[in-house]
């Protein structure tokens, strides 16, 4: 039977499938008579359908395939920044970039956005950092940038959010963005932040940090969500 994919409140519903064909985090929802699982498993479900030659109708994804954006910055990337971007591409456009403070991690993120050309949500831990990202991305791409947090609730193709606002709204907008960027990603393993990341369908993900290790050792949990 063909599959039909739907997004609902941070979860992915796969009509026509059985739980044994899906990742272990899916469970049968008797209310809708279909398996339901965390939205972040979307790319795994799609790969499963493709590899098994199962026809599927994607009613879940709400992002455009390509955005008409241009990177207007003439600055040349340094060798280590190019290597970071290349490594990210080689690992299915997922991973964490660890670079010292002041080494240009945000420029690496700009390069990834420019090459991917997909709707993007940048998530930062403080309003000051959100403001810096907003100014930087508006200058880099010459278009309006959305804001979530600090009294703002504006969704654009490229949007910047606080961690707290992402926690509140990814259940609603988790199918709107193809690319998630977590600044200071060592904050992500906190339980509430981690739960929010699982509510997004985004197949492409990038974490940025100078200090990935945590005292509680929970940085290992980034493996699945980033």
ABEGO torsion letter per residue (X at the ends): XBBBBBBBGGBBBBBGBBAAABBAABBBBAAAGBBBBBAAAAAAAAAAAAAAGBBBBBAABABBABBBBBBABABBBBAAAAAAAAAAAAAGGBEBBBBBBGAGAAAAAAAAAAAAGBBBBBBBABAAAAAAAAAAAAAAAGBBBBBBEGGBBBBBABBBBBAAAAAAAAAAAAAABABBBBBGAAAAABAAAAAAAAABABABBBBBBABABBAAGAAAAAAAAX
